[in-house]
Amino acid sequence: MKKREDQPIIREQMVTYDDYARMPDDGKRYEVANGMLELLSAPSPKHQVVSYQMQRLLTNSCNSEYIVFASPIDLILSATEVRQPDLLMIHRSRMEIITHRAIEGIPDLVAEILSPHSVKRDRHKKLKVYAEYRIPEYWIVDPANAALEQYLLTGDDYELLNLYDREEVVQSDRLPCVAFTMEQIVEAAADLPG
């Protein structure tokens, strides 16, 4: 097909972590998903409070064994797969994956907090990617329903192990220090929209 003079040629190229790291800071957040740059929406105030509460509770109960990170932080899974989970946990015996630029390796846990614009990405795309890269445990946090879905890697895929509602104590055999309720998480953001 011949190019018309008034039409630029659009060429899609694979984006790597190095390309992404060289981008000028425009104040926006991105992920590299299978070599494609994806713009992330700014989190809502409610999302931020839920994230903070989870990070605070997990840090308070797990700090001696785990380091808890909240977004924004890059999780480099490969040169063409760089995600920004809302929360992640790394056992202190594996601190070598924490580098000056990012988390470069497989954390013990990743968690995503649902918002109206992230449901498809968190429930489908990230579920598949995190399983592909063998992250042992994945949580999907649903503030609107005060619920937490706990997925464990079984073989090559995640299996839904538990669905915790508002008053049930969230626990993990892999992360024995974990013990909180979704009520503790969502109550702090109850008066916020979204």
C-alpha positions in Angstrom: 0.0 0.0 0.0 1.4 3.3 -1.0 1.7 6.1 1.6 -0.2 9.3 0.8 1.9 12.4 1.3 -0.4 13.8 3.9 -0.4 10.6 6.1 2.4 9.8 8.4 3.5 6.3 8.7 2.6 4.9 12.1 4.9 2.3 13.4 4.3 0.4 16.6 7.5 -0.8 18.3 8.0 -2.9 21.3 8.7 -0.8 24.4 11.2 -2.1 26.9 11.9 -1.1 30.5 14.9 0.9 29.3 12.7 2.8 26.8 10.2 3.4 29.6 12.9 4.5 32.1 14.2 7.1 29.5 10.8 8.7 29.0 10.6 12.3 30.4 8.5 12.6 33.5 5.1 13.9 32.4 3.4 13.3 35.8 1.5 10.3 34.5 1.8 6.6 35.5 2.4 3.9 32.9 2.9 0.2 32.7 4.7 -1.8 30.0 2.3 -4.6 29.1 3.7 -7.2 26.7 5.9 -4.5 25.1 3.1 -1.9 24.8 3.0 1.3 26.9 -0.3 1.6 28.8 -1.4 4.8 30.6 -2.8 4.2 34.0 -5.6 6.4 35.4 -4.9 8.4 38.5 -6.3 6.6 41.5 -9.3 8.0 43.3 -9.0 9.4 46.9 -11.0 6.3 48.1 -8.5 4.0 46.3 -5.6 5.8 48.0 -7.1 5.5 51.5 -7.8 1.8 50.9 -4.3 1.3 49.7 -2.8 3.2 52.6 -4.9 1.2 55.2 -3.8 -2.1 53.7 -0.2 -1.1 53.6 -0.3 0.2 57.2 -2.0 -3.0 58.5 0.3 -5.3 56.6 3.4 -3.4 57.7 2.3 -3.4 61.3 1.8 -7.2 61.4 4.4 -8.3 58.9 7.3 -5.9 59.2 9.7 -8.3 60.8 9.4 -10.8 58.0 8.3 -8.8 54.9 8.7 -5.4 53.2 5.4 -4.0 52.0 5.4 -1.6 49.0 2.6 0.5 47.6 2.3 2.0 44.1 3.9 3.8 42.4 6.7 1.3 42.2 7.9 -0.6 39.2 7.8 -4.4 39.2 10.0 -5.5 36.4 9.0 -9.0 35.4 10.9 -8.9 32.1 12.2 -6.3 29.7 8.8 -6.0 28.1 6.6 -6.6 31.2 6.7 -3.9 33.8 3.7 -3.5 36.2 2.8 -1.2 39.1 0.7 -3.3 41.5 -1.2 -1.4 44.1 0.6 -3.4 46.8 3.3 -6.0 46.9 5.1 -7.9 49.6 8.7 -9.3 49.6 10.1 -11.6 52.2 13.2 -10.1 53.8 15.3 -13.2 52.9 14.8 -12.2 49.2 15.7 -8.5 49.4 18.2 -8.9 46.5 15.2 -8.3 44.1 14.8 -4.8 45.5 17.2 -2.6 43.5 17.9 1.1 43.2 15.4 1.4 40.3 12.6 -1.1 41.0 11.6 -4.5 42.2 13.3 -6.9 39.8 12.0 -10.3 40.4 9.0 -12.2 41.7 7.4 -10.9 44.9 5.7 -13.1 47.4 2.3 -11.3 46.9 0.8 -8.7 44.7 -2.5 -7.0 45.3 -4.7 -4.9 43.0 -7.5 -2.6 44.3 -10.5 -2.5 41.9 -11.8 0.7 40.6 -14.4 1.2 37.9 -11.7 1.7 35.2 -9.4 -1.2 36.3 -11.8 -4.1 36.6 -11.0 -5.7 33.2 -7.2 -5.2 33.6 -7.1 -6.4 37.2 -9.5 -9.4 36.9 -8.3 -10.7 33.5 -5.1 -9.2 32.1 -3.1 -9.0 35.4 -4.4 -12.3 36.6 -3.0 -13.9 33.5 0.3 -12.0 33.6 1.0 -12.5 37.3 0.3 -16.3 36.9 2.6 -16.4 33.8 5.4 -14.9 35.9 4.7 -17.3 38.7 3.8 -14.8 41.5 2.6 -17.2 44.2 -0.3 -15.2 45.6 -2.5 -12.5 44.1 -5.2 -10.6 45.9 -8.0 -8.6 44.2 -9.4 -6.1 46.6 -13.0 -4.9 45.9 -13.7 -1.9 48.1 -17.2 -1.4 46.7 -18.2 -4.8 48.1 -15.8 -4.9 51.1 -14.4 -8.1 49.7 -11.0 -9.6 49.0 -10.4 -12.5 46.5 -7.4 -14.6 47.4 -5.8 -16.4 44.4 -3.0 -19.0 44.8 -0.8 -20.2 42.0 -1.6 -23.9 41.3 0.4 -25.2 38.4 0.3 -22.6 35.7 -2.9 -20.8 36.7 -4.4 -19.1 39.7 -7.1 -20.8 41.7 -9.5 -18.8 43.8 -8.8 -20.0 47.3 -11.0 -17.7 49.4 -13.4 -14.8 49.1 -13.3 -12.8 52.3 -16.2 -10.5 53.1 -16.4 -7.5 55.4 -16.0 -9.3 58.8 -13.9 -12.4 57.9 -10.3 -12.3 58.9 -8.0 -12.4 55.8 -5.3 -15.0 56.3 -2.7 -16.7 54.2 -0.8 -19.9 54.7 2.0 -18.5 52.7 2.1 -15.2 54.7 1.2 -16.3 58.3 1.6 -12.7 59.6 -1.4 -11.5 57.7 -4.5 -10.9 59.8 -7.0 -8.1 59.0 -10.6 -7.7 58.0 -12.0 -5.8 55.0 -14.0 -3.8 57.5 -10.8 -2.4 58.9 -9.8 -1.5 55.3 -13.0 0.0 54.0 -14.2 1.9 57.1 -11.4 4.4 56.8 -12.7 5.3 53.3 -16.5 4.9 54.0 -17.3 8.6 53.6 -15.4 9.0 50.3 -17.0 8.9 46.9 -16.0 6.2 44.4 
